[in-house]
C-alpha cells in the first residue's frame, strides 16, 4: 500500500554486471582520471561478495560488454519498485544499449516491465530516489521532465516530485536513503539546497544525516530478515570524516565498501546494483 514503509529496504535479489576492460579508457567521466582496471575489478568483486555471501541475496551477475564501457553501473538502466520495473532511456546516448540485457534479467524475475520508448524522454536511475513513501527525481544533465513524467506514470501509487540537480552528475551523487524516513545528504551548498526542495515538496518530515563529503552520502540501505538494518557505505580510507558519521547509526550492520576506482568515472555504491524484492510464488 502506498504511503506505508513497512517493506522498505526488503530485498531478495541483486542484479549486477561485470566491468569491461573498456571502462578504463571509455567510461564517461566529469574530470580526467586514470582508472586502475584490476583494482576496480577487485573492488567490484568485493561489493558483489558482500551482497551474495555477506547478506545472502540472490545475485544475478550479467556479463560485461566491451561495447558499453559504463555497463557496470546497472542502476541507470532500470528502476525497480514492488512488482514493476521501468526500463529507462539513459541520458547519455552511448549508454542506451545497456538496457536490453537488464530488461531480460528483470523479465526472468517475473517483474512487470514498462519501457520508456518516448524519444523526448531521458532518465538515469541514478537520478531516482525512492523513499518508501514517494519518489524524488533529479532533473540533471542525464534526466529530463518527460522522463520524470513517464516514471510517475509507471508507479502511479506514489507521488513523484522533481528536484533540480545543479551540480554533480545525478541526484544520488550527493544523497541516498539511510533507512526508513532517513535521508543521507552531503554538506555542499547544492546538496543542502536540493534537500530543502525535497523537504518543501513532501508531506512527510524526513530525518537527515549530513556527511562532509557529497559522494559519501551515496549508501545502500537494506532491511533484511536475518540482519536487520544494513548500510553499505564509504570506507574510512576514502572519506575519513564521513565514515565516522555513520557510526552514529546504532543497531545497524555497517559495512564499509571500497569504491576508490569507480568513483573516478562518477560511479557510486548504489550505481552498481539493481535491488529487487521478489515475492515468493504461491
N, C-alpha and C positions, 0 to 999 in steps of 0.2 A: 504494500500500500504506500503510495507516495506520501512523503512527509514523515514516515516512520523510519528511524535509522537503526532498528534492531539488527538488521543483517549487514550493516555497513562494515566493510573490511573482511567479510567472509569470502574466501576463495578456495577453489578446489584445483584449478588448473592455471598454468602459466605458459604462454606462448612466447618463445624466444627465437633468436635467429643467429647463426654463426657470423663471424667477422670475415669479410672478404679481404684478400691482400690489397685490393684497390682502395680500401678505406684510407690507408696511409697517405696516398697521393691524391685521391679523387674525391674524398668526402668533403662536403660543403663545410666551410668554417668562417666565422666572423673576423678572425685575425690569424695571420700566418703562424703556423706552429708545426713542428715536426713530431710525428707520432711514431712511437716505438711499437711496431706491429706485434712483436712477440709478447711484449708486456701487456698491450691492450687485450690480446687473446687470453693471457693468464688471468687478468682482472675479470674479464667476462666469464671465463670458466669458473672462477671463484663465486661470482654472482649467481650463476646458474646452479652451482652446487649448493649454495645457501637455500635457494628455492626448493630444490629437489630433496636433498638429504637433510638439511638443517630444519626445513619447515614442512617437509612431507607433501609438497604439492606434486600433482602430476604435471610433468614438464613436457611440452610438445616442442621439440627442437627442429626448427626449419633450417634447411641448408643455406649457407651463404651463397650469394650470387654476385660474381665479379662485375656484372653489368651495372650493379646498383651499389656503389661504394658505401652508401648510408644505410644499407638494409638492416643492419643490426638494431637500428632504432625503430623497432616494430610499433611502438606506441603511436607513431604518427599515421600509421596505415589504417587504424580501426579504433572505434570507441565501443567498448562492450559494457552493457549495463543490464542487469536482470537477464531476460531470455533473448535480448536483442543485441545485435552488433551492427553498427553503422560502418560501412567501408568508406573511408574518406577519399577526398581528392586533394592530395598534398599540394601545398603552395609552390614548392619547387618542382618545375616540370620534369626534371631529371629523376624524380623520385616516384612518379605516378605509376610506374610498372611494378612497384613493390607491393601493391595492394592485392594482386591476383593470388599469390600463394597464401597470403593472410586470409583472404576470403575462403579458400579451400579448407584451411585449418579450422576456421570458425564454423563452417558448414559441418565439418566432421564432428564438432562438439554439439551439433544439433541446435545451434542458435538460429534465431530468425534473422536473416540477412537483409539489410537495407543498403542499397548502393547509392552513392552520390554521383549522379550522372550529369547534372547541370554544369555545362562548361563555363558558366559565370561564377561558379562556387569554388572556393578553396577552403580546406580545413585540415590542420595538422592536429593529431591527438594531443600533442604537447601543449596546445592552447586550451585544452578542455579540463576543467577542474570539477569533478563530481564530489559533492559534499555529503552525499547520502540523503539530502533533502532537495537539492537543486543543482543546476549546472551553472558555472560561470565559464564564458568563452572569451578568450583573449582575441581582440582584433589586432593583428600583428602583420608583419611582413609576409606571413605564411597563411593567415586565416582572414576571411572577409565576412561581411554581414550576411551574404547569401549562404555561406557555409554554416553560419550560426543558425540561420532560419531552418535549414534542412535538418540540422541536429535537433532543433526544437520539435520539428515535425516527427522525427523518428522516436523521440522519447517524450510523448505527449503527457505522461503522468507527472512530469517535473517542470518547474519553472526554469526558464533559461534567460540569463542576463549577460550582456556583453560588457567587456572591460577593455579600454584602450591599453595596448602594450606599446609604450613609447620608447622603451629601451630594452635591449636583450632580445633573444630570438623568439621565445614563447612566454605565455603566461606562467607556465610551470618552470621557467628559468629562474624564478625568484619566489615561488610559493608551492605548497602542496598541502595535503591533509595529513595531520599528525595523529588523528584519532577522531572519534565522533564529535563534531562541533568544534574541533581544534584546527586552526589554520597555522601552518609554519610559514613564516614570512621573512624575507631578507630585510636588512635595515636601511637600504638605499632609499633615496627620496622617491624614485619611480615606483619601487616596490610598495612603499608605505602609501603612496597616492592610490595605487591600484587597490590596496586593501581597504582604504577609506571608501572607494567607489563600491566595492563589493558589500561592505557593511551598510552603506546607504541603500543599496538596491534590495537587500534581503529583509524578509520579515523576521528572520532568525538572528539571534545575537550569538556570534561566534567568539570563542576564546582565541587568543593568539599567542604564539610562541615566536619571539623575534630572535633571529640569529644574525651575527655581524656580517656574514658573507652570503650574498644573494644565492649563489649556486648551491650552498649548503642547505638552503631551505627546501631543496628538492629531495624528498624522502619517499619511501614506500611503506605505507601503513597497512597492516593486516590484523584481523581479529580471528584467530584460529582456535578451533575447539580444544586442541591439546596444548596450545601455547599461550592463549590469551592475547593481550595487546602486544603486537610485534612492530618494531620500526627499524627498517634498513636506513642507515644514514651515513653521512660522510665520516671519513677517518680523521683521527687527531693529526696524522701526518699531513693531510691535505689542508684541513681547515681547523687549526688547534683551538681557536676561541669558540667557533661554532660548535665543535664536537662537545665541549664542556656543557653547553646549554642543554643538550639532550639528556644529560644526567638528571635534570630536574624532573623528568618523566618517571615517576615511581610506578612500580607494578607493571613495567613494560619489559619485554625482552628486547634489549637494544643490541642491534647487530651492525657494527661499523663495516662498511663495504668500500673498498678502494676503487676510485674512478679517475685516477690521475691522467690516464691517456685519452680516454673517450671524451673527457671534458675539453680537450684541445680542439675537438671538432664539434663543440657545443652539445655534447651528449651528457645527459644527467641520469640519475638512477631510475626514475620512472620510465625513461625513454626505451629501456632495454627489455621490457616485457609488457604483454597484454594479459591482464589477470581476469580470470573468468570464474564465476561461481556456477558450476554445472549441477543442476538439481538431479537427484537420483531418479532413474527411470522406474516407473511403477510397473 
